């Protein structure tokens, strides 16, 4: 029943927190790129990596 290869609840939650942090950092970098592109007038750099238009 206790499979050593199966992560515990705490390990799963810790991994989810790390993944969320990475995702939020990437979003923050994309927003910063968008803000700097808006300031310079560059319209192409404002798009998010997945192709979604900026808000």
PDB file of N, H, CA, C and O in Angstrom:
ATOM      1  N   UNK A   1       0.819  -1.184   0.000  1.00  0.00           N
ATOM      2  CA  UNK A   1       0.000   0.000   0.000  1.00  0.00           C
ATOM      3  C   UNK A   1       0.866   1.252   0.000  1.00  0.00           C
ATOM      4  O   UNK A   1       0.566   2.190  -0.739  1.00  0.00           O
ATOM      5  N   UNK A   2       1.912   1.304   0.788  1.00  0.00           N
ATOM      6  H   UNK A   2       2.155   0.543   1.388  1.00  0.00           H
ATOM      7  CA  UNK A   2       2.818   2.456   0.787  1.00  0.00           C
ATOM      8  C   UNK A   2       3.899   2.241  -0.252  1.00  0.00           C
ATOM      9  O   UNK A   2       4.932   1.633   0.028  1.00  0.00           O
ATOM     10  N   UNK A   3       3.660   2.735  -1.438  1.00  0.00           N
ATOM     11  H   UNK A   3       2.821   3.229  -1.666  1.00  0.00           H
ATOM     12  CA  UNK A   3       4.610   2.622  -2.539  1.00  0.00           C
ATOM     13  C   UNK A   3       5.648   3.732  -2.393  1.00  0.00           C
ATOM     14  O   UNK A   3       5.278   4.905  -2.427  1.00  0.00           O
ATOM     15  N   UNK A   4       6.937   3.410  -2.230  1.00  0.00           N
ATOM     16  H   UNK A   4       7.239   2.457  -2.202  1.00  0.00           H
ATOM     17  CA  UNK A   4       7.948   4.454  -2.038  1.00  0.00           C
ATOM     18  C   UNK A   4       8.084   5.383  -3.240  1.00  0.00           C
ATOM     19  O   UNK A   4       8.540   6.516  -3.083  1.00  0.00           O
ATOM     20  N   UNK A   5       7.702   4.938  -4.426  1.00  0.00           N
ATOM     21  H   UNK A   5       7.332   4.018  -4.553  1.00  0.00           H
ATOM     22  CA  UNK A   5       7.804   5.787  -5.610  1.00  0.00           C
ATOM     23  C   UNK A   5       6.657   6.789  -5.690  1.00  0.00           C
ATOM     24  O   UNK A   5       6.759   7.788  -6.402  1.00  0.00           O
ATOM     25  N   UNK A   6       5.566   6.534  -4.967  1.00  0.00           N
ATOM     26  H   UNK A   6       5.483   5.722  -4.388  1.00  0.00           H
ATOM     27  CA  UNK A   6       4.413   7.425  -4.991  1.00  0.00           C
ATOM     28  C   UNK A   6       4.659   8.602  -4.040  1.00  0.00           C
ATOM     29  O   UNK A   6       4.936   8.396  -2.858  1.00  0.00           O
ATOM     30  N   UNK A   7       4.559   9.839  -4.557  1.00  0.00           N
ATOM     31  H   UNK A   7       4.334  10.005  -5.517  1.00  0.00           H
ATOM     32  CA  UNK A   7       4.815  10.994  -3.691  1.00  0.00           C
ATOM     33  C   UNK A   7       3.722  11.160  -2.624  1.00  0.00           C
ATOM     34  O   UNK A   7       2.558  10.820  -2.835  1.00  0.00           O
ATOM     35  N   UNK A   8       4.135  11.684  -1.500  1.00  0.00           N
ATOM     36  H   UNK A   8       5.081  11.960  -1.329  1.00  0.00           H
ATOM     37  CA  UNK A   8       3.189  11.928  -0.421  1.00  0.00           C
ATOM     38  C   UNK A   8       2.365  13.166  -0.749  1.00  0.00           C
ATOM     39  O   UNK A   8       2.661  13.879  -1.708  1.00  0.00           O
ATOM     40  N   UNK A   9       1.351  13.413   0.031  1.00  0.00           N
ATOM     41  H   UNK A   9       1.110  12.834   0.810  1.00  0.00           H
ATOM     42  CA  UNK A   9       0.503  14.590  -0.177  1.00  0.00           C
ATOM     43  C   UNK A   9       1.327  15.861  -0.081  1.00  0.00           C
ATOM     44  O   UNK A   9       1.162  16.773  -0.890  1.00  0.00           O
ATOM     45  N   UNK A  10       2.209  15.924   0.899  1.00  0.00           N
ATOM     46  H   UNK A  10       2.343  15.183   1.557  1.00  0.00           H
ATOM     47  CA  UNK A  10       3.059  17.110   1.075  1.00  0.00           C
ATOM     48  C   UNK A  10       3.973  17.320  -0.130  1.00  0.00           C
ATOM     49  O   UNK A  10       4.186  18.453  -0.563  1.00  0.00           O
ATOM     50  N   UNK A  11       4.511  16.231  -0.668  1.00  0.00           N
ATOM     51  H   UNK A  11       4.339  15.311  -0.317  1.00  0.00           H
ATOM     52  CA  UNK A  11       5.380  16.342  -1.840  1.00  0.00           C
ATOM     53  C   UNK A  11       4.593  16.820  -3.062  1.00  0.00           C
ATOM     54  O   UNK A  11       5.077  17.639  -3.843  1.00  0.00           O
ATOM     55  N   UNK A  12       3.367  16.294  -3.215  1.00  0.00           N
ATOM     56  H   UNK A  12       2.974  15.629  -2.581  1.00  0.00           H
ATOM     57  CA  UNK A  12       2.532  16.734  -4.341  1.00  0.00           C
ATOM     58  C   UNK A  12       2.191  18.213  -4.210  1.00  0.00           C
ATOM     59  O   UNK A  12       2.252  18.950  -5.194  1.00  0.00           O
ATOM     60  N   UNK A  13       1.832  18.654  -3.008  1.00  0.00           N
ATOM     61  H   UNK A  13       1.783  18.054  -2.209  1.00  0.00           H
ATOM     62  CA  UNK A  13       1.505  20.067  -2.793  1.00  0.00           C
ATOM     63  C   UNK A  13       2.719  20.960  -3.013  1.00  0.00           C
ATOM     64  O   UNK A  13       2.601  22.041  -3.590  1.00  0.00           O
ATOM     65  N   UNK A  14       3.874  20.516  -2.560  1.00  0.00           N
ATOM     66  H   UNK A  14       3.970  19.638  -2.091  1.00  0.00           H
ATOM     67  CA  UNK A  14       5.097  21.294  -2.754  1.00  0.00           C
ATOM     68  C   UNK A  14       5.405  21.438  -4.241  1.00  0.00           C
ATOM     69  O   UNK A  14       5.815  22.508  -4.690  1.00  0.00           O
ATOM     70  N   UNK A  15       5.210  20.366  -5.005  1.00  0.00           N
ATOM     71  H   UNK A  15       4.877  19.497  -4.640  1.00  0.00           H
ATOM     72  CA  UNK A  15       5.440  20.427  -6.448  1.00  0.00           C
ATOM     73  C   UNK A  15       4.453  21.376  -7.117  1.00  0.00           C
ATOM     74  O   UNK A  15       4.826  22.135  -8.011  1.00  0.00           O
ATOM     75  N   UNK A  16       3.210  21.335  -6.692  1.00  0.00           N
ATOM     76  H   UNK A  16       2.907  20.718  -5.966  1.00  0.00           H
ATOM     77  CA  UNK A  16       2.202  22.246  -7.257  1.00  0.00           C
ATOM     78  C   UNK A  16       2.558  23.705  -6.945  1.00  0.00           C
ATOM     79  O   UNK A  16       2.391  24.579  -7.796  1.00  0.00           O
ATOM     80  N   UNK A  17       3.039  23.962  -5.746  1.00  0.00           N
ATOM     81  H   UNK A  17       3.174  23.252  -5.056  1.00  0.00           H
ATOM     82  CA  UNK A  17       3.451  25.320  -5.394  1.00  0.00           C
ATOM     83  C   UNK A  17       4.611  25.785  -6.262  1.00  0.00           C
ATOM     84  O   UNK A  17       4.625  26.925  -6.725  1.00  0.00           O
ATOM     85  N   UNK A  18       5.590  24.902  -6.484  1.00  0.00           N
ATOM     86  H   UNK A  18       5.579  23.976  -6.107  1.00  0.00           H
ATOM     87  CA  UNK A  18       6.717  25.249  -7.359  1.00  0.00           C
ATOM     88  C   UNK A  18       6.247  25.532  -8.777  1.00  0.00           C
ATOM     89  O   UNK A  18       6.680  26.503  -9.398  1.00  0.00           O
ATOM     90  N   UNK A  19       5.354  24.678  -9.291  1.00  0.00           N
ATOM     91  H   UNK A  19       5.002  23.889  -8.786  1.00  0.00           H
ATOM     92  CA  UNK A  19       4.827  24.876 -10.640  1.00  0.00           C
ATOM     93  C   UNK A  19       4.077  26.200 -10.741  1.00  0.00           C
ATOM     94  O   UNK A  19       4.223  26.929 -11.722  1.00  0.00           O
ATOM     95  N   UNK A  20       3.281  26.503  -9.735  1.00  0.00           N
ATOM     96  H   UNK A  20       3.163  25.911  -8.938  1.00  0.00           H
ATOM     97  CA  UNK A  20       2.530  27.755  -9.717  1.00  0.00           C
ATOM     98  C   UNK A  20       3.486  28.952  -9.682  1.00  0.00           C
ATOM     99  O   UNK A  20       3.256  29.947 -10.369  1.00  0.00           O
ATOM    100  N   UNK A  21       4.536  28.861  -8.900  1.00  0.00           N
ATOM    101  H   UNK A  21       4.723  28.053  -8.341  1.00  0.00           H
ATOM    102  CA  UNK A  21       5.515  29.941  -8.824  1.00  0.00           C
ATOM    103  C   UNK A  21       6.168  30.162 -10.183  1.00  0.00           C
ATOM    104  O   UNK A  21       6.315  31.303 -10.623  1.00  0.00           O
ATOM    105  N   UNK A  22       6.558  29.087 -10.846  1.00  0.00           N
ATOM    106  H   UNK A  22       6.438  28.161 -10.489  1.00  0.00           H
ATOM    107  CA  UNK A  22       7.174  29.205 -12.171  1.00  0.00           C
ATOM    108  C   UNK A  22       6.204  29.849 -13.163  1.00  0.00           C
ATOM    109  O   UNK A  22       6.590  30.703 -13.961  1.00  0.00           O
ATOM    110  N   UNK A  23       4.943  29.427 -13.099  1.00  0.00           N
ATOM    111  H   UNK A  23       4.629  28.733 -12.450  1.00  0.00           H
ATOM    112  CA  UNK A  23       3.940  29.980 -14.017  1.00  0.00           C
ATOM    113  C   UNK A  23       3.723  31.468 -13.751  1.00  0.00           C
ATOM    114  O   UNK A  23       3.631  32.259 -14.689  1.00  0.00           O
ATOM    115  N   UNK A  24       3.642  31.846 -12.491  1.00  0.00           N
ATOM    116  H   UNK A  24       3.717  31.204 -11.728  1.00  0.00           H
ATOM    117  CA  UNK A  24       3.426  33.261 -12.150  1.00  0.00           C
ATOM    118  C   UNK A  24       4.633  34.113 -12.530  1.00  0.00           C
ATOM    119  O   UNK A  24       4.470  35.251 -12.970  1.00  0.00           O
ATOM    120  N   UNK A  25       5.841  33.577 -12.365  1.00  0.00           N
ATOM    121  H   UNK A  25       5.974  32.652 -12.007  1.00  0.00           H
ATOM    122  CA  UNK A  25       7.038  34.307 -12.777  1.00  0.00           C
ATOM    123  C   UNK A  25       7.035  34.523 -14.290  1.00  0.00           C
ATOM    124  O   UNK A  25       7.374  35.604 -14.771  1.00  0.00           O
ATOM    125  N   UNK A  26       6.650  33.486 -15.036  1.00  0.00           N
ATOM    126  H   UNK A  26       6.375  32.608 -14.646  1.00  0.00           H
ATOM    127  CA  UNK A  26       6.591  33.612 -16.493  1.00  0.00           C
ATOM    128  C   UNK A  26       5.550  34.652 -16.903  1.00  0.00           C
ATOM    129  O   UNK A  26       5.780  35.437 -17.822  1.00  0.00           O
ATOM    130  N   UNK A  27       4.415  34.656 -16.226  1.00  0.00           N
ATOM    131  H   UNK A  27       4.228  34.018 -15.479  1.00  0.00           H
ATOM    132  CA  UNK A  27       3.391  35.656 -16.518  1.00  0.00           C
ATOM    133  C   UNK A  27       3.902  37.053 -16.200  1.00  0.00           C
ATOM    134  O   UNK A  27       3.662  37.995 -16.956  1.00  0.00           O
ATOM    135  N   UNK A  28       4.605  37.184 -15.082  1.00  0.00           N
ATOM    136  H   UNK A  28       4.800  36.419 -14.469  1.00  0.00           H
ATOM    137  CA  UNK A  28       5.155  38.476 -14.692  1.00  0.00           C
ATOM    138  C   UNK A  28       6.171  38.974 -15.713  1.00  0.00           C
ATOM    139  O   UNK A  28       6.176  40.152 -16.071  1.00  0.00           O
ATOM    140  N   UNK A  29       7.038  38.064 -16.183  1.00  0.00           N
ATOM    141  H   UNK A  29       7.034  37.108 -15.892  1.00  0.00           H
ATOM    142  CA  UNK A  29       8.012  38.450 -17.204  1.00  0.00           C
ATOM    143  C   UNK A  29       7.315  38.870 -18.493  1.00  0.00           C
ATOM    144  O   UNK A  29       7.732  39.833 -19.138  1.00  0.00           O
ATOM    145  N   UNK A  30       6.252  38.153 -18.875  1.00  0.00           N
ATOM    146  H   UNK A  30       5.913  37.371 -18.351  1.00  0.00           H
ATOM    147  CA  UNK A  30       5.510  38.492 -20.089  1.00  0.00           C
ATOM    148  C   UNK A  30       4.851  39.861 -19.941  1.00  0.00           C
ATOM    149  O   UNK A  30       4.835  40.652 -20.884  1.00  0.00           O
ATOM    150  N   UNK A  31       4.315  40.136 -18.769  1.00  0.00           N
ATOM    151  H   UNK A  31       4.328  39.493 -18.003  1.00  0.00           H
ATOM    152  CA  UNK A  31       3.682  41.442 -18.540  1.00  0.00           C
ATOM    153  C   UNK A  31       4.728  42.549 -18.564  1.00  0.00           C
ATOM    154  O   UNK A  31       4.466  43.629 -19.093  1.00  0.00           O
ATOM    155  N   UNK A  32       5.902  42.301 -18.005  1.00  0.00           N
ATOM    156  H   UNK A  32       6.115  41.423 -17.576  1.00  0.00           H
ATOM    157  CA  UNK A  32       6.969  43.295 -18.008  1.00  0.00           C
ATOM    158  C   UNK A  32       7.432  43.560 -19.442  1.00  0.00           C
ATOM    159  O   UNK A  32       7.705  44.703 -19.808  1.00  0.00           O
ATOM    160  N   UNK A  33       7.517  42.513 -20.241  1.00  0.00           N
ATOM    161  H   UNK A  33       7.295  41.585 -19.944  1.00  0.00           H
ATOM    162  CA  UNK A  33       7.889  42.661 -21.646  1.00  0.00           C
ATOM    163  C   UNK A  33       6.831  43.472 -22.374  1.00  0.00           C
ATOM    164  O   UNK A  33       7.148  44.327 -23.201  1.00  0.00           O
ATOM    165  N   UNK A  34       5.579  43.199 -22.060  1.00  0.00           N
ATOM    166  H   UNK A  34       5.321  42.505 -21.388  1.00  0.00           H
ATOM    167  CA  UNK A  34       4.478  43.931 -22.687  1.00  0.00           C
ATOM    168  C   UNK A  34       4.547  45.408 -22.299  1.00  0.00           C
ATOM    169  O   UNK A  34       4.385  46.281 -23.151  1.00  0.00           O
ATOM    170  N   UNK A  35       4.783  45.686 -21.035  1.00  0.00           N
ATOM    171  H   UNK A  35       4.915  44.977 -20.343  1.00  0.00           H
ATOM    172  CA  UNK A  35       4.860  47.069 -20.571  1.00  0.00           C
ATOM    173  C   UNK A  35       6.004  47.815 -21.240  1.00  0.00           C
ATOM    174  O   UNK A  35       5.840  48.964 -21.649  1.00  0.00           O
ATOM    175  N   UNK A  36       7.162  47.173 -21.354  1.00  0.00           N
ATOM    176  H   UNK A  36       7.296  46.240 -21.022  1.00  0.00           H
ATOM    177  CA  UNK A  36       8.295  47.838 -21.989  1.00  0.00           C
ATOM    178  C   UNK A  36       8.050  48.004 -23.483  1.00  0.00           C
ATOM    179  O   UNK A  36       8.493  48.989 -24.073  1.00  0.00           O
ATOM    180  N   UNK A  37       7.353  47.058 -24.102  1.00  0.00           N
ATOM    181  H   UNK A  37       6.993  46.258 -23.622  1.00  0.00           H
ATOM    182  CA  UNK A  37       7.032  47.174 -25.525  1.00  0.00           C
ATOM    183  C   UNK A  37       6.032  48.304 -25.750  1.00  0.00           C
ATOM    184  O   UNK A  37       6.122  49.027 -26.742  1.00  0.00           O
ATOM    185  N   UNK A  38       5.089  48.456 -24.836  1.00  0.00           N
ATOM    186  H   UNK A  38       5.017  47.869 -24.030  1.00  0.00           H
ATOM    187  CA  UNK A  38       4.129  49.556 -24.945  1.00  0.00           C
ATOM    188  C   UNK A  38       4.831  50.900 -24.842  1.00  0.00           C
ATOM    189  O   UNK A  38       4.466  51.854 -25.529  1.00  0.00           O
ATOM    190  N   UNK A  39       5.831  50.972 -23.989  1.00  0.00           N
ATOM    191  H   UNK A  39       6.128  50.197 -23.431  1.00  0.00           H
ATOM    192  CA  UNK A  39       6.554  52.230 -23.800  1.00  0.00           C
ATOM    193  C   UNK A  39       7.383  52.583 -25.034  1.00  0.00           C
ATOM    194  O   UNK A  39       7.561  53.759 -25.349  1.00  0.00           O
ATOM    195  N   UNK A  40       7.893  51.560 -25.733  1.00  0.00           N
ATOM    196  H   UNK A  40       7.749  50.604 -25.476  1.00  0.00           H
ATOM    197  CA  UNK A  40       8.727  51.820 -26.904  1.00  0.00           C
ATOM    198  C   UNK A  40       7.909  51.814 -28.198  1.00  0.00           C
ATOM    199  O   UNK A  40       8.425  52.185 -29.252  1.00  0.00           O
ATOM    200  N   UNK A  41       6.656  51.401 -28.132  1.00  0.00           N
ATOM    201  H   UNK A  41       6.237  51.099 -27.276  1.00  0.00           H
ATOM    202  CA  UNK A  41       5.814  51.372 -29.309  1.00  0.00           C
ATOM    203  C   UNK A  41       5.932  50.097 -30.108  1.00  0.00           C
ATOM    204  O   UNK A  41       5.380  50.015 -31.205  1.00  0.00           O
ATOM    205  N   UNK A  42       6.629  49.102 -29.604  1.00  0.00           N
ATOM    206  H   UNK A  42       7.078  49.168 -28.713  1.00  0.00           H
ATOM    207  CA  UNK A  42       6.777  47.820 -30.295  1.00  0.00           C
ATOM    208  C   UNK A  42       5.535  46.985 -30.013  1.00  0.00           C
ATOM    209  O   UNK A  42       5.291  46.617 -28.864  1.00  0.00           O
ATOM    210  N   UNK A  43       4.747  46.680 -31.039  1.00  0.00           N
ATOM    211  H   UNK A  43       4.945  46.979 -31.973  1.00  0.00           H
ATOM    212  CA  UNK A  43       3.490  45.966 -30.819  1.00  0.00           C
ATOM    213  C   UNK A  43       3.654  44.459 -30.864  1.00  0.00           C
ATOM    214  O   UNK A  43       2.820  43.747 -30.307  1.00  0.00           O
ATOM    215  N   UNK A  44       4.704  43.938 -31.511  1.00  0.00           N
ATOM    216  H   UNK A  44       5.382  44.517 -31.964  1.00  0.00           H
ATOM    217  CA  UNK A  44       4.866  42.500 -31.652  1.00  0.00           C
ATOM    218  C   UNK A  44       5.287  41.835 -30.338  1.00  0.00           C
ATOM    219  O   UNK A  44       4.878  40.703 -30.077  1.00  0.00           O
ATOM    220  N   UNK A  45       6.078  42.492 -29.517  1.00  0.00           N
ATOM    221  H   UNK A  45       6.410  43.411 -29.729  1.00  0.00           H
ATOM    222  CA  UNK A  45       6.597  41.889 -28.286  1.00  0.00           C
ATOM    223  C   UNK A  45       5.544  41.794 -27.196  1.00  0.00           C
ATOM    224  O   UNK A  45       5.801  41.168 -26.168  1.00  0.00           O
ATOM    225  N   UNK A  46       4.373  42.386 -27.372  1.00  0.00           N
ATOM    226  H   UNK A  46       4.164  42.895 -28.207  1.00  0.00           H
ATOM    227  CA  UNK A  46       3.350  42.386 -26.339  1.00  0.00           C
ATOM    228  C   UNK A  46       2.543  41.126 -26.263  1.00  0.00           C
ATOM    229  O   UNK A  46       1.769  40.968 -25.319  1.00  0.00           O
ATOM    230  N   UNK A  47       2.677  40.206 -27.215  1.00  0.00           N
ATOM    231  H   UNK A  47       3.306  40.335 -27.982  1.00  0.00           H
ATOM    232  CA  UNK A  47       1.891  38.994 -27.192  1.00  0.00           C
ATOM    233  C   UNK A  47       2.494  37.970 -26.254  1.00  0.00           C
ATOM    234  O   UNK A  47       3.714  37.843 -26.147  1.00  0.00           O
ATOM    235  N   UNK A  48       1.625  37.245 -25.578  1.00  0.00           N
ATOM    236  H   UNK A  48       0.634  37.348 -25.665  1.00  0.00           H
ATOM    237  CA  UNK A  48       2.056  36.214 -24.657  1.00  0.00           C
ATOM    238  C   UNK A  48       2.608  35.025 -25.446  1.00  0.00           C
ATOM    239  O   UNK A  48       2.265  34.867 -26.618  1.00  0.00           O
ATOM    240  N   UNK A  49       3.451  34.185 -24.840  1.00  0.00           N
ATOM    241  H   UNK A  49       3.728  34.314 -23.888  1.00  0.00           H
ATOM    242  CA  UNK A  49       4.083  33.080 -25.552  1.00  0.00           C
ATOM    243  C   UNK A  49       3.097  32.103 -26.194  1.00  0.00           C
ATOM    244  O   UNK A  49       3.426  31.493 -27.211  1.00  0.00           O
ATOM    245  N   UNK A  50       1.912  31.939 -25.636  1.00  0.00           N
ATOM    246  H   UNK A  50       1.645  32.435 -24.810  1.00  0.00           H
ATOM    247  CA  UNK A  50       0.969  30.981 -26.198  1.00  0.00           C
ATOM    248  C   UNK A  50       0.161  31.571 -27.338  1.00  0.00           C
ATOM    249  O   UNK A  50      -0.727  30.898 -27.862  1.00  0.00           O
ATOM    250  N   UNK A  51       0.436  32.803 -27.740  1.00  0.00           N
ATOM    251  H   UNK A  51       1.158  33.349 -27.314  1.00  0.00           H
ATOM    252  CA  UNK A  51      -0.229  33.417 -28.865  1.00  0.00           C
ATOM    253  C   UNK A  51      -1.473  34.184 -28.490  1.00  0.00           C
ATOM    254  O   UNK A  51      -2.113  34.778 -29.358  1.00  0.00           O
ATOM    255  N   UNK A  52      -1.834  34.188 -27.216  1.00  0.00           N
ATOM    256  H   UNK A  52      -1.314  33.706 -26.511  1.00  0.00           H
ATOM    257  CA  UNK A  52      -3.017  34.930 -26.788  1.00  0.00           C
ATOM    258  C   UNK A  52      -2.700  36.421 -26.825  1.00  0.00           C
ATOM    259  O   UNK A  52      -1.592  36.828 -26.475  1.00  0.00           O
ATOM    260  N   UNK A  53      -3.650  37.226 -27.242  1.00  0.00           N
ATOM    261  H   UNK A  53      -4.550  36.896 -27.527  1.00  0.00           H
ATOM    262  CA  UNK A  53      -3.398  38.667 -27.273  1.00  0.00           C
ATOM    263  C   UNK A  53      -3.289  39.229 -25.861  1.00  0.00           C
ATOM    264  O   UNK A  53      -3.908  38.692 -24.942  1.00  0.00           O
ATOM    265  N   UNK A  54      -2.533  40.274 -25.669  1.00  0.00           N
ATOM    266  H   UNK A  54      -2.029  40.709 -26.416  1.00  0.00           H
ATOM    267  CA  UNK A  54      -2.418  40.879 -24.337  1.00  0.00           C
ATOM    268  C   UNK A  54      -3.722  41.528 -23.927  1.00  0.00           C
ATOM    269  O   UNK A  54      -4.534  41.904 -24.772  1.00  0.00           O
ATOM    270  N   UNK A  55      -3.917  41.655 -22.638  1.00  0.00           N
ATOM    271  H   UNK A  55      -3.258  41.350 -21.951  1.00  0.00           H
ATOM    272  CA  UNK A  55      -5.139  42.299 -22.135  1.00  0.00           C
ATOM    273  C   UNK A  55      -4.963  43.782 -22.082  1.00  0.00           C
ATOM    274  O   UNK A  55      -5.881  44.499 -21.685  1.00  0.00           O
TER     275      UNK A  55
END
